């Protein structure tokens, strides 16, 4: 990226004769498409004119709730995740094609969100992992997700 002057979230152009589109069976990631390209043929576009628009990234915001033991801060080794709330936004739009809450057990209806219930935490965490793969977010975000939510989910999944 440094050698080509590429910055994050920048539009790139590959000349047609300088890249090869991979077949899905060759993918090394969960991306929608993959290409092989010689790095010095990548044409990074300055954010001007048609290249100034924002790509329609899918941003998944999530938050978890845990059931801690009385008088104790939740501990992933023993306290279950009881809810995972999700909002998917298409960057540059006001669209939120997904608003849902994965719930262990049940809860009352939540205005503007689909409530998806599970009998076991294992089923809920597995369904959430499949949900993340299916929505294919370009960015995952939320409040304190790096320091609490994601490590907690990983530990509970173990």
ZAMARGU-4260 file (C-alpha; in steps of 0.2 Angstrom, whole numbers, plus 5000, padded with zeros to 4 digits):
<rodrens>
0) 5000/5000/5000 | 5014/5012/5004 | 5023/5008/4988 | 5008/5012/4978 | 5002/5027/4988
5) 4986/5018/4993 | 4976/5023/5008 | 4961/5014/5017 | 4944/5015/5009 | 4951/5022/4993
10) 4945/5017/4976 | 4957/5007/4965 | 4957/5003/4947 | 4965/4988/4939 | 4968/4989/4920
15) 4958/4974/4912 | 4973/4965/4905 | 4983/4966/4922 | 4972/4956/4933 | 4964/4939/4934
20) 4947/4935/4942 | 4948/4920/4954 | 4935/4906/4953 | 4925/4904/4970 | 4934/4887/4973
25) 4951/4897/4973 | 4945/4910/4986 | 4956/4912/5001 | 4943/4923/5010 | 4925/4926/5012
30) 4925/4941/5000 | 4912/4942/4986 | 4926/4942/4973 | 4945/4940/4973 | 4957/4945/4960
35) 4976/4942/4957 | 4984/4958/4951 | 5002/4964/4949 | 5004/4977/4962 | 5012/4990/4951
40) 4997/4990/4939 | 4985/4995/4953 | 4979/5013/4949 | 4974/5021/4966 | 4961/5035/4963
45) 4962/5052/4972 | 4946/5056/4980 | 4940/5069/4966 | 4926/5069/4954 | 4918/5052/4952
50) 4930/5044/4964 | 4925/5055/4978 | 4909/5045/4981 | 4908/5033/4996 | 4908/5015/4993
55) 4892/5006/4999 | 4901/4997/5013 | 4890/4986/5024 | 4893/4991/5042 | 4887/4979/5056
60) 4885/4987/5073 | 4882/4974/5087 | 4881/4974/5106 | 4880/4959/5118 | 4871/4958/5135
65) 4877/4945/5147 | 4869/4937/5163 | 4881/4940/5177 | 4881/4932/5193 | 4873/4943/5207
70) 4886/4955/5213 | 4899/4950/5200 | 4904/4958/5183 | 4900/4945/5169 | 4914/4932/5167
75) 4915/4924/5150 | 4921/4908/5158 | 4904/4905/5167 | 4891/4918/5163 | 4881/4916/5147
80) 4877/4929/5133 | 4859/4932/5133 | 4856/4944/5119 | 4865/4950/5103 | 4858/4965/5095
85) 4862/4969/5077 | 4860/4984/5065 | 4866/4983/5047 | 4868/4999/5038 | 4873/5002/5020
90) 4886/5016/5020 | 4881/5032/5012 | 4862/5028/5014 | 4849/5029/5027 | 4845/5011/5024
95) 4846/4998/5038 | 4841/4982/5029 | 4843/4972/5046 | 4838/4976/5063 | 4837/4961/5075
100) 4841/4954/5092 | 4846/4936/5095 | 4839/4931/5112 | 4842/4917/5124 | 4825/4912/5130
105) 4812/4925/5126 | 4808/4943/5128 | 4794/4955/5124 | 4793/4962/5106 | 4805/4976/5102
110) 4799/4990/5091 | 4808/4991/5074 | 4818/4975/5077 | 4815/4956/5073 | 4817/4946/5089
115) 4825/4929/5086 | 4824/4917/5100 | 4835/4902/5105 | 4833/4888/5118 | 4852/4887/5121
120) 4867/4898/5121 | 4876/4887/5109 | 4862/4888/5096 | 4862/4907/5098 | 4880/4909/5096
125) 4881/4897/5081 | 4866/4906/5072 | 4875/4923/5075 | 4891/4917/5067 | 4881/4911/5052
130) 4872/4928/5052 | 4888/4937/5052 | 4895/4927/5037 | 4878/4929/5028 | 4877/4948/5030
135) 4896/4949/5024 | 4899/4965/5033 | 4914/4976/5027 | 4915/4983/5045 | 4911/4977/5062
140) 4908/4990/5075 | 4899/4993/5092 | 4902/5001/5109 | 4918/4992/5117 | 4917/4978/5105
145) 4936/4976/5104 | 4939/4976/5123 | 4923/4966/5129 | 4910/4960/5116 | 4921/4951/5104
150) 4933/4943/5116 | 4918/4938/5127 | 4909/4930/5112 | 4925/4920/5107 | 4927/4914/5125
155) 4909/4908/5126 | 4910/4900/5109 | 4925/4890/5115
</rodrens>
